[in-house]
Amino acid sequence: MSKPKMAAPDDGLFKPGSKLRHIKTGGFYRVVFLANVEATLEPAYVYESMQSHDFWIRPKTEMEDGRFELISE
């Protein structure tokens, strides 16, 4: 049984430092890096709210499914 390939910190569509807007809520976020969920090795983004400065983790597939848009500075 082969192990899933681990994600590198900048393998995703959104790179570290990218600024995003959540389409539904309008909230703004900054991508910290792409990580791996320990139990499943599923790639997941670590990102920070630009309003509250809370940190969040979301699976890569959800982050890249159209609910976030890349914004320019």
All heavy atoms as a GROMACS GRO file, in nm:
protein
  590
    1MET      N    1   0.085  -0.119   0.000
    1MET     CA    2   0.000   0.000   0.000
    1MET      C    3   0.088   0.124   0.000
    1MET      O    4   0.171   0.142   0.088
    1MET     CB    5  -0.089  -0.003   0.125
    1MET     CG    6  -0.184   0.108   0.135
    1MET     SD    7  -0.294   0.072   0.275
    1MET     CE    8  -0.372   0.226   0.289
    2SER      N    9   0.073   0.209  -0.098
    2SER     CA   10   0.157   0.328  -0.106
    2SER      C   11   0.096   0.442  -0.026
    2SER      O   12  -0.025   0.454  -0.012
    2SER     CB   13   0.176   0.371  -0.252
    2SER     OG   14   0.053   0.408  -0.307
    3LYS      N   15   0.185   0.524   0.028
    3LYS     CA   16   0.141   0.640   0.106
    3LYS      C   17   0.102   0.753   0.011
    3LYS      O   18   0.163   0.770  -0.093
    3LYS     CB   19   0.254   0.688   0.196
    3LYS     CG   20   0.280   0.599   0.315
    3LYS     CD   21   0.401   0.645   0.393
    3LYS     CE   22   0.380   0.784   0.449
    3LYS     NZ   23   0.486   0.828   0.538
    4PRO      N   24  -0.001   0.831   0.048
    4PRO     CA   25  -0.036   0.948  -0.034
    4PRO      C   26   0.081   1.048  -0.036
    4PRO      O   27   0.158   1.055   0.060
    4PRO     CB   28  -0.156   1.009   0.038
    4PRO     CG   29  -0.204   0.905   0.132
    4PRO     CD   30  -0.089   0.815   0.161
    5LYS      N   31   0.094   1.119  -0.145
    5LYS     CA   32   0.198   1.222  -0.156
    5LYS      C   33   0.166   1.338  -0.062
    5LYS      O   34   0.055   1.388  -0.062
    5LYS     CB   35   0.207   1.272  -0.300
    5LYS     CG   36   0.313   1.376  -0.322
    5LYS     CD   37   0.312   1.424  -0.465
    5LYS     CE   38   0.413   1.532  -0.490
    5LYS     NZ   39   0.381   1.659  -0.430
    6MET      N   40   0.264   1.374   0.018
    6MET     CA   41   0.246   1.486   0.110
    6MET      C   42   0.251   1.617   0.030
    6MET      O   43   0.329   1.630  -0.064
    6MET     CB   44   0.358   1.486   0.214
    6MET     CG   45   0.362   1.360   0.298
    6MET     SD   46   0.262   1.368   0.443
    6MET     CE   47   0.356   1.478   0.542
    7ALA      N   48   0.168   1.711   0.068
    7ALA     CA   49   0.165   1.842   0.002
    7ALA      C   50   0.280   1.927   0.050
    7ALA      O   51   0.312   1.928   0.169
    7ALA     CB   52   0.033   1.912   0.031
    8ALA      N   53   0.344   1.997  -0.041
    8ALA     CA   54   0.445   2.096  -0.004
    8ALA      C   55   0.372   2.224   0.035
    8ALA      O   56   0.258   2.246  -0.007
    8ALA     CB   57   0.540   2.121  -0.121
    9PRO      N   58   0.435   2.311   0.117
    9PRO     CA   59   0.367   2.431   0.167
    9PRO      C   60   0.309   2.523   0.061
    9PRO      O   61   0.217   2.597   0.089
    9PRO     CB   62   0.476   2.502   0.247
    9PRO     CG   63   0.568   2.393   0.289
    9PRO     CD   64   0.567   2.294   0.175
   10ASP      N   65   0.361   2.519  -0.061
   10ASP     CA   66   0.308   2.608  -0.165
   10ASP      C   67   0.262   2.532  -0.290
   10ASP      O   68   0.263   2.585  -0.399
   10ASP     CB   69   0.408   2.718  -0.199
   10ASP     CG   70   0.537   2.665  -0.258
   10ASP    OD1   71   0.556   2.542  -0.261
   10ASP    OD2   72   0.621   2.746  -0.301
   11ASP      N   73   0.219   2.408  -0.273
   11ASP     CA   74   0.171   2.327  -0.386
   11ASP      C   75   0.033   2.366  -0.437
   11ASP      O   76  -0.005   2.329  -0.546
   11ASP     CB   77   0.162   2.179  -0.347
   11ASP     CG   78   0.293   2.104  -0.366
   11ASP    OD1   79   0.387   2.160  -0.423
   11ASP    OD2   80   0.298   1.988  -0.322
   12GLY      N   81  -0.045   2.435  -0.357
   12GLY     CA   82  -0.184   2.461  -0.390
   12GLY      C   83  -0.204   2.573  -0.491
   12GLY      O   84  -0.110   2.642  -0.531
   13LEU      N   85  -0.328   2.591  -0.529
   13LEU     CA   86  -0.369   2.699  -0.619
   13LEU      C   87  -0.337   2.835  -0.556
   13LEU      O   88  -0.293   2.927  -0.624
   13LEU     CB   89  -0.520   2.687  -0.645
   13LEU     CG   90  -0.586   2.795  -0.729
   13LEU    CD1   91  -0.530   2.795  -0.871
   13LEU    CD2   92  -0.737   2.775  -0.732
   14PHE      N   93  -0.360   2.846  -0.423
   14PHE     CA   94  -0.331   2.969  -0.350
   14PHE      C   95  -0.197   2.956  -0.279
   14PHE      O   96  -0.174   2.860  -0.206
   14PHE     CB   97  -0.442   2.999  -0.248
   14PHE     CG   98  -0.579   3.005  -0.310
   14PHE    CD1   99  -0.680   2.923  -0.265
   14PHE    CD2  100  -0.607   3.093  -0.412
   14PHE    CE1  101  -0.808   2.928  -0.320
   14PHE    CE2  102  -0.734   3.100  -0.470
   14PHE     CZ  103  -0.835   3.016  -0.423
   15LYS      N  104  -0.110   3.050  -0.300
   15LYS     CA  105   0.026   3.047  -0.244
   15LYS      C  106   0.030   3.118  -0.109
   15LYS      O  107  -0.055   3.204  -0.081
   15LYS     CB  108   0.125   3.113  -0.340
   15LYS     CG  109   0.126   3.053  -0.480
   15LYS     CD  110   0.152   2.904  -0.478
   15LYS     CE  111   0.156   2.845  -0.620
   15LYS     NZ  112   0.140   2.703  -0.621
   16PRO      N  113   0.130   3.085  -0.025
   16PRO     CA  114   0.144   3.156   0.103
   16PRO      C  115   0.148   3.308   0.080
   16PRO      O  116   0.216   3.356  -0.012
   16PRO     CB  117   0.277   3.105   0.157
   16PRO     CG  118   0.289   2.967   0.098
   16PRO     CD  119   0.231   2.981  -0.041
   17GLY      N  120   0.072   3.380   0.160
   17GLY     CA  121   0.064   3.525   0.148
   17GLY      C  122  -0.050   3.573   0.058
   17GLY      O  123  -0.082   3.692   0.058
   18SER      N  124  -0.111   3.481  -0.018
   18SER     CA  125  -0.223   3.520  -0.104
   18SER      C  126  -0.336   3.575  -0.020
   18SER      O  127  -0.366   3.524   0.088
   18SER     CB  128  -0.277   3.399  -0.182
   18SER     OG  129  -0.184   3.349  -0.272
   19LYS      N  130  -0.402   3.679  -0.072
   19LYS     CA  131  -0.519   3.737  -0.006
   19LYS      C  132  -0.643   3.688  -0.078
   19LYS      O  133  -0.650   3.689  -0.202
   19LYS     CB  134  -0.512   3.889  -0.012
   19LYS     CG  135  -0.382   3.947   0.046
   19LYS     CD  136  -0.401   3.999   0.183
   19LYS     CE  137  -0.285   4.071   0.245
   19LYS     NZ  138  -0.152   4.048   0.205
   20LEU      N  139  -0.741   3.640  -0.001
   20LEU     CA  140  -0.862   3.581  -0.056
   20LEU      C  141  -0.986   3.648   0.000
   20LEU      O  142  -0.983   3.702   0.111
   20LEU     CB  143  -0.870   3.432  -0.021
   20LEU     CG  144  -0.748   3.345  -0.051
   20LEU    CD1  145  -0.771   3.205   0.002
   20LEU    CD2  146  -0.721   3.342  -0.200
   21ARG      N  147  -1.095   3.642  -0.077
   21ARG     CA  148  -1.225   3.686  -0.029
   21ARG      C  149  -1.319   3.567  -0.037
   21ARG      O  150  -1.327   3.500  -0.139
   21ARG     CB  151  -1.280   3.801  -0.113
   21ARG     CG  152  -1.412   3.858  -0.058
   21ARG     CD  153  -1.461   3.976  -0.138
   21ARG     NE  154  -1.515   3.935  -0.267
   21ARG     CZ  155  -1.640   3.891  -0.287
   21ARG    NH1  156  -1.724   3.882  -0.187
   21ARG    NH2  157  -1.680   3.857  -0.407
   22HIS      N  158  -1.391   3.542   0.073
   22HIS     CA  159  -1.491   3.435   0.075
   22HIS      C  160  -1.614   3.488   0.002
   22HIS      O  161  -1.669   3.592   0.038
   22HIS     CB  162  -1.524   3.397   0.219
   22HIS     CG  163  -1.607   3.273   0.231
   22HIS    ND1  164  -1.742   3.273   0.210
   22HIS    CD2  165  -1.572   3.146   0.261
   22HIS    CE1  166  -1.788   3.150   0.228
   22HIS    NE2  167  -1.686   3.070   0.259
   23ILE      N  168  -1.655   3.419  -0.103
   23ILE     CA  169  -1.764   3.466  -0.190
   23ILE      C  170  -1.894   3.485  -0.111
   23ILE      O  171  -1.962   3.587  -0.126
   23ILE     CB  172  -1.787   3.366  -0.306
   23ILE    CG1  173  -1.661   3.351  -0.392
   23ILE    CG2  174  -1.907   3.405  -0.390
   23ILE    CD1  175  -1.619   3.472  -0.468
   24LYS      N  176  -1.931   3.390  -0.026
   24LYS     CA  177  -2.059   3.394   0.045
   24LYS      C  178  -2.062   3.499   0.156
   24LYS      O  179  -2.157   3.575   0.168
   24LYS     CB  180  -2.089   3.255   0.102
   24LYS     CG  181  -2.226   3.242   0.165
   24LYS     CD  182  -2.248   3.097   0.207
   24LYS     CE  183  -2.380   3.082   0.280
   24LYS     NZ  184  -2.402   2.944   0.324
   25THR      N  185  -1.956   3.504   0.239
   25THR     CA  186  -1.957   3.593   0.356
   25THR      C  187  -1.893   3.728   0.329
   25THR      O  188  -1.916   3.823   0.403
   25THR     CB  189  -1.882   3.529   0.474
   25THR    OG1  190  -1.742   3.518   0.442
   25THR    CG2  191  -1.939   3.393   0.509
   26GLY      N  192  -1.807   3.736   0.226
   26GLY     CA  193  -1.736   3.860   0.198
   26GLY      C  194  -1.614   3.882   0.286
   26GLY      O  195  -1.547   3.984   0.275
   27GLY      N  196  -1.584   3.785   0.374
   27GLY     CA  197  -1.468   3.798   0.463
   27GLY      C  198  -1.337   3.790   0.386
   27GLY      O  199  -1.330   3.730   0.279
   28PHE      N  200  -1.233   3.852   0.441
   28PHE     CA  201  -1.101   3.853   0.380
   28PHE      C  202  -1.005   3.769   0.462
   28PHE      O  203  -1.005   3.775   0.586
   28PHE     CB  204  -1.049   3.996   0.368
   28PHE     CG  205  -1.127   4.078   0.270
   28PHE    CD1  206  -1.231   4.159   0.313
   28PHE    CD2  207  -1.100   4.072   0.134
   28PHE    CE1  208  -1.307   4.234   0.224
   28PHE    CE2  209  -1.175   4.146   0.043
   28PHE     CZ  210  -1.278   4.226   0.087
   29TYR      N  211  -0.921   3.694   0.390
   29TYR     CA  212  -0.830   3.599   0.453
   29TYR      C  213  -0.694   3.603   0.386
   29TYR      O  214  -0.682   3.642   0.270
   29TYR     CB  215  -0.887   3.457   0.444
   29TYR     CG  216  -1.020   3.445   0.512
   29TYR    CD1  217  -1.138   3.468   0.442
   29TYR    CD2  218  -1.029   3.416   0.646
   29TYR    CE1  219  -1.262   3.462   0.505
   29TYR    CE2  220  -1.152   3.408   0.711
   29TYR     CZ  221  -1.268   3.431   0.640
   29TYR     OH  222  -1.389   3.426   0.702
   30ARG      N  223  -0.592   3.560   0.461
   30ARG     CA  224  -0.455   3.549   0.409
   30ARG      C  225  -0.412   3.404   0.424
   30ARG      O  226  -0.422   3.346   0.533
   30ARG     CB  227  -0.361   3.640   0.486
   30ARG     CG  228  -0.217   3.637   0.435
   30ARG     CD  229  -0.123   3.722   0.521
   30ARG     NE  230  -0.117   3.674   0.657
   30ARG     CZ  231  -0.039   3.574   0.701
   30ARG    NH1  232   0.037   3.509   0.617
   30ARG    NH2  233  -0.041   3.538   0.828
   31VAL      N  234  -0.363   3.344   0.316
   31VAL     CA  235  -0.314   3.206   0.319
   31VAL      C  236  -0.180   3.205   0.393
   31VAL      O  237  -0.090   3.284   0.362
   31VAL     CB  238  -0.296   3.150   0.177
   31VAL    CG1  239  -0.228   3.014   0.179
   31VAL    CG2  240  -0.430   3.145   0.105
   32VAL      N  241  -0.168   3.115   0.491
   32VAL     CA  242  -0.042   3.098   0.563
   32VAL      C  243   0.042   2.994   0.489
   32VAL      O  244   0.155   3.022   0.451
   32VAL     CB  245  -0.066   3.058   0.710
   32VAL    CG1  246   0.068   3.039   0.782
   32VAL    CG2  247  -0.150   3.164   0.781
   33PHE      N  248  -0.012   2.875   0.470
   33PHE     CA  249   0.056   2.770   0.394
   33PHE      C  250  -0.038   2.653   0.373
   33PHE      O  251  -0.148   2.648   0.428
   33PHE     CB  252   0.186   2.724   0.458
   33PHE     CG  253   0.173   2.686   0.603
   33PHE    CD1  254   0.120   2.565   0.642
   33PHE    CD2  255   0.217   2.772   0.702
   33PHE    CE1  256   0.108   2.531   0.775
   33PHE    CE2  257   0.206   2.740   0.836
   33PHE     CZ  258   0.151   2.618   0.872
   34LEU      N  259   0.007   2.558   0.292
   34LEU     CA  260  -0.064   2.433   0.270
   34LEU      C  261   0.000   2.330   0.362
   34LEU      O  262   0.122   2.314   0.363
   34LEU     CB  263  -0.053   2.392   0.124
   34LEU     CG  264  -0.140   2.277   0.077
   34LEU    CD1  265  -0.288   2.310   0.089
   34LEU    CD2  266  -0.107   2.242  -0.068
   35ALA      N  267  -0.081   2.259   0.439
   35ALA     CA  268  -0.033   2.160   0.535
   35ALA      C  269  -0.096   2.024   0.502
   35ALA      O  270  -0.165   2.010   0.401
   35ALA     CB  271  -0.070   2.203   0.676
   36ASN      N  272  -0.072   1.926   0.587
   36ASN     CA  273  -0.130   1.792   0.572
   36ASN      C  274  -0.202   1.755   0.702
   36ASN      O  275  -0.147   1.771   0.810
   36ASN     CB  276  -0.021   1.690   0.544
   36ASN     CG  277   0.050   1.718   0.414
   36ASN    OD1  278   0.000   1.692   0.307
   36ASN    ND2  279   0.169   1.776   0.423
   37VAL      N  280  -0.326   1.707   0.690
   37VAL     CA  281  -0.399   1.659   0.806
   37VAL      C  282  -0.329   1.532   0.854
   37VAL      O  283  -0.310   1.438   0.776
   37VAL     CB  284  -0.547   1.631   0.772
   37VAL    CG1  285  -0.620   1.572   0.891
   37VAL    CG2  286  -0.615   1.758   0.723
   38GLU      N  287  -0.292   1.526   0.980
   38GLU     CA  288  -0.211   1.416   1.033
   38GLU      C  289  -0.277   1.281   1.012
   38GLU      O  290  -0.215   1.186   0.969
   38GLU     CB  291  -0.182   1.441   1.181
   38GLU     CG  292  -0.085   1.340   1.243
   38GLU     CD  293  -0.157   1.217   1.297
   38GLU    OE1  294  -0.273   1.228   1.334
   38GLU    OE2  295  -0.093   1.110   1.299
   39ALA      N  296  -0.405   1.269   1.043
   39ALA     CA  297  -0.472   1.140   1.039
   39ALA      C  298  -0.492   1.085   0.898
   39ALA      O  299  -0.489   0.963   0.878
   39ALA     CB  300  -0.608   1.150   1.110
   40THR      N  301  -0.511   1.173   0.801
   40THR     CA  302  -0.545   1.129   0.665
   40THR      C  303  -0.442   1.168   0.560
   40THR      O  304  -0.449   1.118   0.447
   40THR     CB  305  -0.679   1.190   0.622
   40THR    OG1  306  -0.664   1.333   0.617
   40THR    CG2  307  -0.791   1.151   0.717
   41LEU      N  308  -0.351   1.258   0.595
   41LEU     CA  309  -0.254   1.318   0.503
   41LEU      C  310  -0.320   1.401   0.394
   41LEU      O  311  -0.258   1.438   0.295
   41LEU     CB  312  -0.160   1.213   0.442
   41LEU     CG  313  -0.075   1.136   0.542
   41LEU    CD1  314   0.017   1.038   0.471
   41LEU    CD2  315   0.005   1.230   0.632
   42GLU      N  316  -0.449   1.432   0.411
   42GLU     CA  317  -0.520   1.518   0.316
   42GLU      C  318  -0.460   1.658   0.320
   42GLU      O  319  -0.438   1.713   0.428
   42GLU     CB  320  -0.668   1.525   0.355
   42GLU     CG  321  -0.749   1.617   0.266
   42GLU     CD  322  -0.894   1.630   0.311
   42GLU    OE1  323  -0.926   1.597   0.426
   42GLU    OE2  324  -0.975   1.677   0.229
   43PRO      N  325  -0.431   1.719   0.205
   43PRO     CA  326  -0.381   1.855   0.204
   43PRO      C  327  -0.488   1.952   0.255
   43PRO      O  328  -0.606   1.937   0.223
   43PRO     CB  329  -0.349   1.885   0.058
   43PRO     CG  330  -0.368   1.759  -0.017
   43PRO     CD  331  -0.440   1.662   0.071
   44ALA      N  332  -0.446   2.049   0.334
   44ALA     CA  333  -0.538   2.148   0.390
   44ALA      C  334  -0.466   2.281   0.403
   44ALA      O  335  -0.349   2.287   0.437
   44ALA     CB  336  -0.589   2.101   0.527
   45TYR      N  337  -0.539   2.387   0.374
   45TYR     CA  338  -0.483   2.522   0.389
   45TYR      C  339  -0.496   2.569   0.534
   45TYR      O  340  -0.598   2.546   0.598
   45TYR     CB  341  -0.558   2.622   0.302
   45TYR     CG  342  -0.523   2.618   0.156
   45TYR    CD1  343  -0.600   2.546   0.067
   45TYR    CD2  344  -0.414   2.689   0.107
   45TYR    CE1  345  -0.569   2.544  -0.068
   45TYR    CE2  346  -0.382   2.687  -0.028
   45TYR     CZ  347  -0.460   2.615  -0.115
   45TYR     OH  348  -0.429   2.612  -0.248
   46VAL      N  349  -0.393   2.635   0.580
   46VAL     CA  350  -0.398   2.711   0.705
   46VAL      C  351  -0.411   2.856   0.660
   46VAL      O  352  -0.331   2.903   0.578
   46VAL     CB  353  -0.272   2.691   0.790
   46VAL    CG1  354  -0.276   2.776   0.915
   46VAL    CG2  355  -0.253   2.543   0.824
   47TYR      N  356  -0.513   2.925   0.709
   47TYR     CA  357  -0.534   3.063   0.666
   47TYR      C  358  -0.581   3.147   0.783
   47TYR      O  359  -0.629   3.096   0.884
   47TYR     CB  360  -0.630   3.070   0.547
   47TYR     CG  361  -0.768   3.014   0.568
   47TYR    CD1  362  -0.878   3.101   0.578
   47TYR    CD2  363  -0.792   2.878   0.576
   47TYR    CE1  364  -1.007   3.052   0.594
   47TYR    CE2  365  -0.920   2.828   0.593
   47TYR     CZ  366  -1.027   2.915   0.603
   47TYR     OH  367  -1.153   2.866   0.620
   48GLU      N  368  -0.563   3.279   0.770
   48GLU     CA  369  -0.590   3.372   0.879
   48GLU      C  370  -0.695   3.474   0.836
   48GLU      O  371  -0.688   3.528   0.726
   48GLU     CB  372  -0.460   3.446   0.914
   48GLU     CG  373  -0.475   3.549   1.023
   48GLU     CD  374  -0.347   3.628   1.049
   48GLU    OE1  375  -0.253   3.620   0.968
   48GLU    OE2  376  -0.344   3.698   1.151
   49SER      N  377  -0.790   3.500   0.925
   49SER     CA  378  -0.887   3.605   0.902
   49SER      C  379  -0.815   3.739   0.910
   49SER      O  380  -0.742   3.766   1.006
   49SER     CB  381  -0.997   3.600   1.007
   49SER     OG  382  -1.072   3.719   1.004
   50MET      N  383  -0.836   3.825   0.812
   50MET     CA  384  -0.773   3.957   0.814
   50MET      C  385  -0.850   4.053   0.903
   50MET      O  386  -0.802   4.162   0.932
   50MET     CB  387  -0.758   4.009   0.671
   50MET     CG  388  -0.661   3.924   0.590
   50MET     SD  389  -0.656   3.964   0.415
   50MET     CE  390  -0.583   4.125   0.418
   51GLN      N  391  -0.971   4.013   0.948
   51GLN     CA  392  -1.048   4.096   1.040
   51GLN      C  393  -1.018   4.059   1.186
   51GLN      O  394  -0.980   4.143   1.265
   51GLN     CB  395  -1.199   4.083   1.015
   51GLN     CG  396  -1.248   4.143   0.885
   51GLN     CD  397  -1.223   4.053   0.765
   51GLN    OE1  398  -1.228   3.932   0.772
   51GLN    NE2  399  -1.194   4.115   0.650
   52SER      N  400  -1.036   3.932   1.222
   52SER     CA  401  -1.023   3.890   1.362
   52SER      C  402  -0.886   3.833   1.395
   52SER      O  403  -0.853   3.816   1.512
   52SER     CB  404  -1.128   3.783   1.393
   52SER     OG  405  -1.100   3.665   1.318
   53HIS      N  406  -0.807   3.801   1.293
   53HIS     CA  407  -0.675   3.738   1.307
   53HIS      C  408  -0.683   3.598   1.367
   53HIS      O  409  -0.585   3.547   1.419
   53HIS     CB  410  -0.577   3.828   1.384
   53HIS     CG  411  -0.557   3.959   1.314
   53HIS    ND1  412  -0.485   3.970   1.197
   53HIS    CD2  413  -0.604   4.082   1.341
   53HIS    CE1  414  -0.488   4.095   1.156
   53HIS    NE2  415  -0.560   4.165   1.241
   54ASP      N  416  -0.802   3.534   1.359
   54ASP     CA  417  -0.816   3.394   1.395
   54ASP      C  418  -0.755   3.310   1.283
   54ASP      O  419  -0.758   3.351   1.167
   54ASP     CB  420  -0.964   3.355   1.410
   54ASP     CG  421  -1.031   3.422   1.528
   54ASP    OD1  422  -0.962   3.446   1.630
   54ASP    OD2  423  -1.152   3.451   1.519
   55PHE      N  424  -0.705   3.193   1.319
   55PHE     CA  425  -0.650   3.101   1.220
   55PHE      C  426  -0.749   2.988   1.196
   55PHE      O  427  -0.817   2.942   1.288
   55PHE     CB  428  -0.516   3.044   1.267
   55PHE     CG  429  -0.406   3.145   1.261
   55PHE    CD1  430  -0.381   3.228   1.369
   55PHE    CD2  431  -0.329   3.161   1.146
   55PHE    CE1  432  -0.281   3.323   1.364
   55PHE    CE2  433  -0.229   3.257   1.140
   55PHE     CZ  434  -0.206   3.338   1.250
   56TRP      N  435  -0.755   2.943   1.071
   56TRP     CA  436  -0.849   2.840   1.030
   56TRP      C  437  -0.776   2.736   0.946
   56TRP      O  438  -0.673   2.764   0.886
   56TRP     CB  439  -0.962   2.901   0.947
   56TRP     CG  440  -1.040   3.001   1.023
   56TRP    CD1  441  -1.017   3.137   1.028
   56TRP    CD2  442  -1.151   2.978   1.108
   56TRP    NE1  443  -1.108   3.197   1.111
   56TRP    CE2  444  -1.192   3.101   1.162
   56TRP    CE3  445  -1.220   2.863   1.145
   56TRP    CZ2  446  -1.299   3.114   1.249
   56TRP    CZ3  447  -1.327   2.876   1.231
   56TRP    CH2  448  -1.365   3.000   1.282
   57ILE      N  449  -0.834   2.617   0.938
   57ILE     CA  450  -0.783   2.510   0.853
   57ILE      C  451  -0.901   2.459   0.770
   57ILE      O  452  -1.009   2.435   0.823
   57ILE     CB  453  -0.724   2.395   0.936
   57ILE    CG1  454  -0.606   2.446   1.019
   57ILE    CG2  455  -0.680   2.279   0.846
   57ILE    CD1  456  -0.556   2.346   1.122
   58ARG      N  457  -0.878   2.445   0.640
   58ARG     CA  458  -0.985   2.396   0.551
   58ARG      C  459  -0.920   2.304   0.448
   58ARG      O  460  -0.815   2.336   0.394
   58ARG     CB  461  -1.054   2.513   0.482
   58ARG     CG  462  -1.176   2.471   0.400
   58ARG     CD  463  -1.237   2.588   0.328
   58ARG     NE  464  -1.293   2.688   0.416
   58ARG     CZ  465  -1.423   2.703   0.437
   58ARG    NH1  466  -1.510   2.623   0.380
   58ARG    NH2  467  -1.466   2.800   0.516
   59PRO      N  468  -0.984   2.192   0.415
   59PRO     CA  469  -0.930   2.102   0.313
   59PRO      C  470  -0.903   2.176   0.181
   59PRO      O  471  -0.981   2.263   0.141
   59PRO     CB  472  -1.038   1.995   0.296
   59PRO     CG  473  -1.112   1.995   0.425
   59PRO     CD  474  -1.110   2.140   0.471
   60LYS      N  475  -0.796   2.139   0.117
   60LYS     CA  476  -0.756   2.200  -0.011
   60LYS      C  477  -0.870   2.193  -0.113
   60LYS      O  478  -0.896   2.291  -0.183
   60LYS     CB  479  -0.632   2.129  -0.064
   60LYS     CG  480  -0.580   2.180  -0.196
   60LYS     CD  481  -0.455   2.102  -0.236
   60LYS     CE  482  -0.396   2.151  -0.365
   60LYS     NZ  483  -0.471   2.104  -0.484
   61THR      N  484  -0.940   2.080  -0.118
   61THR     CA  485  -1.048   2.066  -0.216
   61THR      C  486  -1.158   2.169  -0.194
   61THR      O  487  -1.214   2.222  -0.291
   61THR     CB  488  -1.109   1.923  -0.213
   61THR    OG1  489  -1.147   1.892  -0.080
   61THR    CG2  490  -1.010   1.820  -0.263
   62GLU      N  491  -1.191   2.200  -0.069
   62GLU     CA  492  -1.293   2.301  -0.039
   62GLU      C  493  -1.243   2.442  -0.071
   62GLU      O  494  -1.317   2.524  -0.123
   62GLU     CB  495  -1.335   2.295   0.107
   62GLU     CG  496  -1.424   2.181   0.141
   62GLU     CD  497  -1.473   2.186   0.285
   62GLU    OE1  498  -1.465   2.294   0.350
   62GLU    OE2  499  -1.518   2.082   0.334
   63MET      N  500  -1.118   2.470  -0.036
   63MET     CA  501  -1.063   2.604  -0.062
   63MET      C  502  -1.060   2.635  -0.210
   63MET      O  503  -1.077   2.750  -0.251
   63MET     CB  504  -0.920   2.616  -0.007
   63MET     CG  505  -0.909   2.627   0.143
   63MET     SD  506  -0.967   2.781   0.213
   63MET     CE  507  -0.839   2.895   0.168
   64GLU      N  508  -1.038   2.532  -0.292
   64GLU     CA  509  -1.019   2.554  -0.435
   64GLU      C  510  -1.146   2.524  -0.516
   64GLU      O  511  -1.140   2.517  -0.638
   64GLU     CB  512  -0.902   2.469  -0.484
   64GLU     CG  513  -0.770   2.512  -0.421
   64GLU     CD  514  -0.652   2.431  -0.466
   64GLU    OE1  515  -0.668   2.335  -0.545
   64GLU    OE2  516  -0.540   2.464  -0.424
   65ASP      N  517  -1.262   2.511  -0.450
   65ASP     CA  518  -1.385   2.474  -0.523
   65ASP      C  519  -1.467   2.595  -0.568
   65ASP      O  520  -1.579   2.580  -0.614
   65ASP     CB  521  -1.471   2.380  -0.440
   65ASP     CG  522  -1.536   2.445  -0.318
   65ASP    OD1  523  -1.515   2.566  -0.296
   65ASP    OD2  524  -1.606   2.373  -0.245
   66GLY      N  525  -1.413   2.716  -0.555
   66GLY     CA  526  -1.483   2.835  -0.602
   66GLY      C  527  -1.543   2.920  -0.493
   66GLY      O  528  -1.596   3.027  -0.522
   67ARG      N  529  -1.534   2.876  -0.367
   67ARG     CA  530  -1.593   2.958  -0.260
   67ARG      C  531  -1.502   3.073  -0.217
   67ARG      O  532  -1.545   3.160  -0.145
   67ARG     CB  533  -1.635   2.871  -0.141
   67ARG     CG  534  -1.522   2.805  -0.068
   67ARG     CD  535  -1.572   2.712   0.042
   67ARG     NE  536  -1.611   2.585  -0.016
   67ARG     CZ  537  -1.688   2.495   0.044
   67ARG    NH1  538  -1.732   2.517   0.164
   67ARG    NH2  539  -1.719   2.383  -0.017
   68PHE      N  540  -1.376   3.072  -0.261
   68PHE     CA  541  -1.281   3.181  -0.234
   68PHE      C  542  -1.232   3.238  -0.366
   68PHE      O  543  -1.212   3.163  -0.462
   68PHE     CB  544  -1.160   3.131  -0.155
   68PHE     CG  545  -1.192   3.098  -0.011
   68PHE    CD1  546  -1.232   2.970   0.023
   68PHE    CD2  547  -1.180   3.193   0.088
   68PHE    CE1  548  -1.262   2.937   0.154
   68PHE    CE2  549  -1.209   3.161   0.220
   68PHE     CZ  550  -1.250   3.032   0.253
   69GLU      N  551  -1.210   3.369  -0.369
   69GLU     CA  552  -1.151   3.430  -0.487
   69GLU      C  553  -1.025   3.504  -0.445
   69GLU      O  554  -1.018   3.563  -0.338
   69GLU     CB  555  -1.248   3.523  -0.558
   69GLU     CG  556  -1.280   3.650  -0.484
   69GLU     CD  557  -1.371   3.743  -0.564
   69GLU    OE1  558  -1.390   3.722  -0.685
   69GLU    OE2  559  -1.422   3.838  -0.503
   70LEU      N  560  -0.925   3.496  -0.532
   70LEU     CA  561  -0.799   3.566  -0.510
   70LEU      C  562  -0.820   3.714  -0.532
   70LEU      O  563  -0.885   3.755  -0.628
   70LEU     CB  564  -0.695   3.511  -0.609
   70LEU     CG  565  -0.551   3.553  -0.591
   70LEU    CD1  566  -0.498   3.508  -0.456
   70LEU    CD2  567  -0.467   3.492  -0.704
   71ILE      N  568  -0.770   3.795  -0.441
   71ILE     CA  569  -0.783   3.941  -0.456
   71ILE      C  570  -0.643   4.001  -0.468
   71ILE      O  571  -0.546   3.945  -0.419
   71ILE     CB  572  -0.860   4.007  -0.341
   71ILE    CG1  573  -0.795   3.979  -0.205
   71ILE    CG2  574  -1.004   3.960  -0.339
   71ILE    CD1  575  -0.855   4.057  -0.091
   72SER      N  576  -0.635   4.116  -0.534
   72SER     CA  577  -0.506   4.183  -0.547
   72SER      C  578  -0.490   4.280  -0.432
   72SER      O  579  -0.586   4.316  -0.363
   72SER     CB  580  -0.497   4.255  -0.682
   72SER     OG  581  -0.605   4.345  -0.695
   73GLU      N  582  -0.368   4.321  -0.412
   73GLU     CA  583  -0.335   4.412  -0.298
   73GLU      C  584  -0.409   4.542  -0.310
   73GLU      O  585  -0.420   4.606  -0.404
   73GLU     CB  586  -0.185   4.437  -0.296
   73GLU     CG  587  -0.105   4.314  -0.266
   73GLU     CD  588  -0.120   4.265  -0.122
   73GLU    OE1  589  -0.139   4.347  -0.032
   73GLU    OE2  590  -0.116   4.144  -0.100
   0.00000   0.00000   0.00000
